[in-house]
Amino acid sequence: MLSFRDKINYLGEQLDTIHDNYADSFKTDIFLFIGDFDTSNSNLLFLKNLSSKIEINNWINKLTSRIVMRENETEINNLIFDYIEFG
């Protein structure tokens, strides 16, 4: 079982790893939106509902996919906020 700190560290590592695909290019936006990768950051509370590295990767993949599909409709920061707050 991953601790909250482990989840935060893993999320930061994954958002900092960018492959050569369009969806991954939005990881930087997510990284910057979240801000401090610290246990006191309320933007990271959603991680308490995720229990594994696979679930964290799935969360990242779903969010980047949503950004790609809707990037022309709204600001990226609004999409990230909505996904963090409401899943």
Order of alpha helices (4+ residues) and beta strands (2+ residues): alpha-alpha-alpha-alpha
